[in-house]
């Protein structure tokens, strides 16, 4: 936190006074962190804003604004996945206080990866910086250390990030004043001429017309990747294929999430995405693998908002790695016995030989046949021969 305080202090100087607003925020110096295996790429469930993995040359990159544990601070992190042609690496590019309308967008041009990210130096969303990063595909370093931001006295949003020839164009709306702007109005267009090979400051024109927006679908060449809000696990590998499980928020303020699993078009594997259940309780998202043929996902399912009493279940999916079809059709969930149990969630999903083990916490007995044994707020559910049969689990409470 001391290190982050120093970074915030540096950024705050950029917003202090008219001359201070002309100053440039210094980049945090963070060393590349090598990732040596699958274990380093499968941590616990994360939440925040993220982009689906982006393919650049023969490499895949995962970009996310990850919320630090027990904190209101997010870190902009870029990871390169280990594939046949690329080594793994990660780098933290910036930190920010979290706000609902924070920007995370990316676009590509040739071998270039450009990211736009809202950097907020205070908890109040009234002053901030839209930071622009020209990320080296090789070192993950930012190659544009100066004239790489838009400084606003008020709120700032981005609806479009795109290349027009050699120029990078940023469009959106703002509240207050952008440093260096000409014109008037609450929409802006900032044009960075030759963004990739110069540090020329942008020409910023404000106007009253609504700003342009990005296409709703990702372009075939990956030039634009739409942002998503939700929960996710980092991509993981089964044999030669890479998979990315994530849940996107459906609308704002509803608390409803849709679960997806994507197989990346990497290492000769065909790209594919399936959409699974929806839930109002996305606290559990776990993955277990066994050899090259088993991919199991555990997901919390609640069909009504949290303020409405309804059963909570932990749904289990046995997905075919080849087709992503769910192969488990019966005895595929652990369900609370009361409609008021909002505690049920899993903390461990793992194979022990042919058995699948699910561990977690609960506030009421689970609906199982045979009934659970023991008593307590923790449980261990054991599915014998989970991959080859559909027998119900034995549940031990403790």
C-alpha positions in Angstrom: 0.0 0.0 0.0 2.9 2.4 0.6 4.0 1.8 -3.0 0.5 2.5 -4.2 0.3 5.6 -2.1 3.5 6.9 -3.9 1.9 6.2 -7.2 -1.3 8.1 -6.2 0.8 11.0 -5.0 2.6 11.2 -8.3 -0.7 11.1 -10.2 -2.3 13.7 -7.9 0.4 16.2 -8.8 -0.9 16.0 -12.4 -4.2 17.3 -11.3 -3.1 20.1 -9.0 -3.4 23.6 -10.5 -3.3 24.7 -14.1 0.4 24.1 -14.5 0.1 20.8 -12.6 -2.5 19.6 -15.1 0.1 19.9 -17.8 2.4 17.5 -16.0 2.6 13.9 -17.1 1.8 11.0 -14.8 4.8 8.7 -14.2 4.5 5.1 -15.0 4.7 2.6 -12.2 7.9 0.5 -12.6 6.9 -3.1 -12.2 9.1 -6.0 -13.3 7.8 -8.7 -15.6 6.5 -11.7 -13.5 7.2 -15.0 -15.3 4.4 -17.6 -15.1 5.9 -21.0 -14.9 2.9 -23.4 -15.1 -0.8 -23.9 -15.0 -1.0 -23.4 -11.3 0.1 -19.7 -11.6 -2.8 -19.1 -14.1 -5.6 -20.5 -12.0 -6.1 -18.4 -8.9 -9.4 -17.8 -7.1 -12.5 -16.1 -8.5 -11.8 -12.5 -9.5 -14.3 -9.7 -10.2 -14.2 -6.4 -12.0 -13.8 -5.3 -15.6 -12.1 -7.5 -18.1 -11.6 -8.2 -21.8 -11.9 -11.6 -23.5 -8.4 -12.8 -24.4 -6.9 -11.0 -27.5 -4.8 -12.7 -30.1 -1.9 -10.7 -31.4 0.5 -12.4 -33.8 0.7 -15.9 -32.5 0.2 -14.9 -28.8 -2.8 -14.5 -26.6 -3.2 -11.7 -24.1 -5.6 -11.4 -21.2 -6.3 -7.9 -19.9 -8.2 -7.1 -16.7 -8.8 -4.5 -14.0 -8.5 -6.7 -11.0 -9.8 -5.6 -7.6 -7.3 -6.2 -4.8 -8.5 -8.3 -1.8 -10.4 -6.2 0.8 -9.7 -3.1 -1.2 -11.3 -0.4 -3.4 -8.3 -0.4 -5.6 -7.9 -2.1 -9.0 -4.8 -3.0 -10.9 -4.6 -3.0 -14.7 -2.9 -6.3 -15.5 -1.8 -7.7 -18.8 -0.9 -11.4 -19.1 0.6 -13.3 -22.0 -0.5 -16.9 -22.0 2.1 -19.7 -22.6 1.5 -21.4 -25.9 3.6 -23.3 -28.5 5.0 -20.1 -29.8 4.9 -17.7 -26.8 6.3 -17.7 -23.2 4.1 -16.6 -20.3 4.5 -13.2 -18.6 2.5 -10.6 -16.7 2.8 -7.0 -15.9 0.8 -4.5 -13.8 0.6 -1.2 -15.7 -1.5 1.0 -13.4 -3.6 1.3 -10.3 -6.9 3.1 -9.7 -9.8 3.5 -7.3 -12.8 1.6 -8.4 -15.8 3.3 -9.9 -18.8 1.9 -11.8 -18.0 3.8 -15.0 -14.3 3.1 -15.2 -13.0 2.6 -18.7 -11.2 -0.5 -20.0 -10.9 -0.8 -23.7 -8.3 -2.2 -26.1 -7.6 -2.1 -29.8 -4.9 -3.5 -32.1 -3.1 -2.5 -35.2 -0.6 -4.8 -36.7 1.7 -6.0 -33.9 0.5 -3.1 -31.6 -1.7 -3.5 -28.6 -3.2 -0.3 -27.2 -5.2 -0.1 -24.0 -7.3 2.8 -22.6 -7.8 2.7 -18.8 -9.4 5.2 -16.3 -6.9 6.1 -13.6 -8.7 7.8 -10.6 -6.6 9.3 -7.9 -9.4 9.8 -5.3 -12.5 7.9 -4.3 -14.7 10.7 -5.8 -15.3 10.1 -9.6 -14.9 13.8 -10.5 -11.3 14.1 -11.4 -9.2 11.6 -13.2 -6.9 10.5 -16.1 -7.7 8.4 -19.1 -4.4 6.6 -19.5 -3.4 5.2 -22.9 -0.8 2.4 -23.1 1.1 1.2 -26.2 2.0 -2.2 -24.8 5.0 -4.0 -26.2 3.9 -7.6 -27.2 7.4 -8.8 -26.1 8.1 -7.2 -22.8 4.6 -5.9 -21.9 6.1 -2.5 -21.2 4.4 0.7 -22.0 6.2 2.3 -25.0 4.5 5.7 -24.7 5.6 7.3 -21.5 4.7 10.9 -22.4 1.6 12.6 -23.8 -0.2 9.4 -23.1 -3.3 10.6 -21.3 -6.4 12.8 -21.3 -6.7 14.9 -18.2 -10.2 16.0 -17.1 -11.5 18.3 -14.3 -14.7 16.2 -14.3 -16.1 12.9 -15.3 -14.8 11.2 -18.5 -16.1 8.3 -20.5 -15.0 6.5 -23.7 -17.3 5.1 -26.3 -14.8 4.5 -29.1 -11.1 3.6 -29.3 -9.8 3.0 -32.8 -7.1 3.6 -35.3 -7.7 5.8 -38.4 -4.6 5.2 -40.4 -1.7 6.0 -38.2 -3.8 8.1 -35.8 -5.4 6.8 -32.6 -8.8 8.3 -32.1 -10.6 8.4 -28.7 -14.2 9.6 -28.5 -16.6 9.9 -25.6 -18.3 12.3 -23.3 -17.0 14.4 -20.4 -18.1 16.7 -17.6 -16.0 19.8 -17.0 -12.9 20.6 -19.1 -10.3 18.5 -20.9 -6.8 20.0 -20.8 -6.0 21.3 -24.3 -9.5 21.2 -25.7 -10.9 23.5 -28.3 -14.6 24.1 -29.0 -17.5 23.5 -26.6 -19.9 20.8 -25.7 -20.0 17.6 -23.6 -18.7 15.3 -26.3 -15.0 15.1 -27.4 -12.8 13.7 -30.0 -9.1 13.3 -29.2 -6.8 12.5 -32.1 -3.2 11.2 -31.4 -1.3 11.5 -34.6 1.2 8.7 -35.2 0.5 7.3 -31.8 2.7 4.3 -32.2 5.9 6.0 -33.2 5.8 9.5 -31.7 4.8 11.2 -28.5 2.9 14.1 -30.1 0.2 15.5 -27.8 -3.4 14.9 -29.0 -5.6 17.5 -30.7 -8.9 17.6 -28.7 -12.1 19.0 -30.1 -15.3 19.2 -28.0 -18.7 19.4 -29.6 -22.4 18.8 -28.8 -23.1 15.8 -31.2 -23.3 12.4 -29.6 -19.9 10.6 -29.8 -19.4 7.6 -32.1 -19.5 4.2 -30.6 -17.7 0.9 -31.3 -19.4 -1.9 -33.3 -21.4 -4.3 -31.1 -19.5 -7.3 -32.4 -15.8 -8.0 -32.3 -14.1 -7.5 -35.6 -12.8 -10.6 -37.4 -9.2 -9.5 -37.1 -9.5 -8.7 -33.3 -9.1 -5.0 -33.9 -11.6 -4.2 -31.1 -12.6 -6.2 -28.0 -15.7 -5.0 -26.1 -15.3 -4.7 -22.3 -17.3 -6.9 -19.8 -18.2 -6.5 -16.2 -18.5 -9.6 -14.1 -16.5 -12.5 -12.5 -13.9 -14.7 -14.1 -11.1 -17.2 -13.6 -7.8 -16.7 -15.4 -7.5 -18.9 -18.6 -6.3 -22.4 -17.9 -4.9 -25.3 -20.1 -6.2 -28.8 -20.8 -3.8 -30.7 -22.9 -2.9 -28.2 -25.7 -6.1 -26.1 -25.5 -6.8 -23.0 -23.5 -10.1 -22.3 -21.8 -11.5 -19.1 -20.2 -14.5 -19.4 -17.8 -16.3 -16.1 -17.0 -19.6 -14.6 -16.0 -20.9 -11.4 -17.4 -23.4 -9.0 -15.7 -26.7 -8.8 -17.6 -27.7 -5.2 -17.3 -26.9 -2.8 -14.5 -28.5 -3.0 -11.1 -30.2 -6.4 -11.6 -27.4 -8.6 -10.1 -28.0 -11.3 -12.8 -25.0 -13.1 -14.3 -24.6 -15.4 -17.3 -21.9 -18.1 -17.2 -19.8 -18.7 -20.3 -16.8 -21.0 -21.1 -14.6 -20.1 -24.1 -12.0 -22.3 -25.8 -9.3 -20.1 -27.4 -8.2 -20.6 -31.0 -4.7 -21.4 -29.9 -2.2 -24.3 -30.4 -4.3 -25.6 -33.3 -7.5 -25.8 -31.2 -10.8 -24.5 -32.6 -12.3 -21.4 -31.0 -15.6 -22.1 -29.3 -17.9 -20.5 -26.7 -20.9 -22.0 -24.8 -23.3 -20.2 -22.5 -24.5 -22.0 -19.4 -26.8 -21.0 -16.5 -27.8 -17.6 -15.2 -27.7 -16.8 -11.5 -28.3 -14.0 -9.0 -25.6 -15.5 -6.8 -22.2 -15.7 -8.6 -20.0 -16.4 -5.6 -18.9 -19.8 -6.7 -17.0 -20.4 -9.9 -14.5 -23.2 -9.7 -12.8 -25.5 -12.2 -11.3 -29.0 -11.9 -9.5 -30.9 -14.6 -8.4 -34.5 -14.9 -6.0 -35.6 -17.7 -7.0 -34.5 -21.2 -10.6 -35.6 -21.2 -12.2 -34.1 -18.1 -13.3 -30.5 -17.5 -15.6 -29.8 -14.6 -17.1 -26.4 -13.6 -18.9 -25.6 -10.3 -21.2 -22.6 -10.4 -23.6 -21.1 -7.8 -27.2 -21.0 -9.1 -30.0 -18.8 -7.6 -33.0 -18.1 -9.8 -34.3 -15.1 -7.9 -32.7 -11.9 -6.6 -31.0 -12.1 -3.2 -33.8 -10.2 -1.5 -36.3 -12.9 -2.6 -36.2 -16.2 -0.7 -35.4 -19.0 -3.1 -33.2 -22.1 -3.0 -29.5 -21.9 -3.7 -27.6 -24.6 -5.6 -24.1 -25.4 -6.6 -24.4 -26.7 -10.2 -21.8 -29.1 -11.6 -21.1 -29.3 -15.3 -19.0 -32.1 -16.8 -18.0 -30.4 -20.1 -16.5 -32.2 -23.1 -13.2 -30.5 -23.8 -13.8 -31.1 -27.5 -17.4 -29.8 -27.9 -18.0 -28.0 -24.5 -21.3 -30.0 -24.3 -22.5 -30.7 -20.8 -22.3 -34.5 -20.2 -23.8 -34.5 -16.7 -27.7 -34.5 -16.7 -28.7 -35.9 -13.3 -27.5 -35.5 -9.8 -25.7 -32.4 -11.1 -26.2 -30.0 -8.1 -26.0 -29.6 -4.4 -29.1 -27.7 -3.1 -29.9 -26.0 0.2 -32.9 -27.4 2.1 -34.3 -24.0 3.0 -35.2 -21.1 0.8 -33.4 -18.7 3.1 -30.0 -20.2 2.9 -27.8 -17.5 1.2 -24.6 -19.0 2.6 -24.2 -22.0 0.3 -21.0 -21.8 -1.7 -18.1 -24.0 -2.7 -14.5 -23.4 -1.8 -12.8 -26.5 -3.3 -13.4 -28.6 -6.4 -10.9 -31.4 -7.0 -10.4 -34.9 -8.2 -9.2 -37.7 -5.8 -8.7 -40.6 -8.2 -12.1 -41.3 -9.8 -13.9 -39.3 -7.1 -14.9 -35.6 -7.5 -14.7 -33.8 -4.2 -16.7 -30.6 -3.5 -16.1 -28.7 -0.2 -17.8 -25.5 1.0 -20.0 -23.8 3.6 -23.7 -23.9 4.2 -26.3 -22.6 6.7 -28.8 -25.5 6.3 -28.7 -29.2 5.5 -28.3 -30.1 1.8 -31.1 -31.9 -0.1 -29.4 -35.2 -0.9 -30.4 -38.9 -1.1 -29.0 -40.4 1.0 -29.2 -37.6 3.5 -26.0 -35.9 4.7 -24.3 -37.3 7.8 -22.7 -35.3 10.6 -23.5 -31.7 11.5 -21.9 -28.3 11.1 -21.7 -25.4 8.7 -19.1 -27.0 6.4 -19.6 -29.9 4.0 -17.7 -32.3 1.9 -19.6 -33.9 -1.0 -18.0 -36.9 -2.7 -19.2 -38.0 -6.2 -18.0 -41.6 -6.9 -17.0 -42.2 -10.5 -18.2 -38.7 -11.4 -16.9 -38.9 -15.0 -18.3 -42.4 -15.8 -21.7 -42.3 -13.9 -24.4 -40.1 -12.4 -24.7 -41.6 -8.9 -25.7 -39.1 -6.2 -23.0 -37.8 -3.8 -22.4 -38.8 -0.2 -22.3 -35.6 1.9 -20.6 -35.2 5.2 -21.3 -32.1 7.3 -18.7 -30.9 9.8 
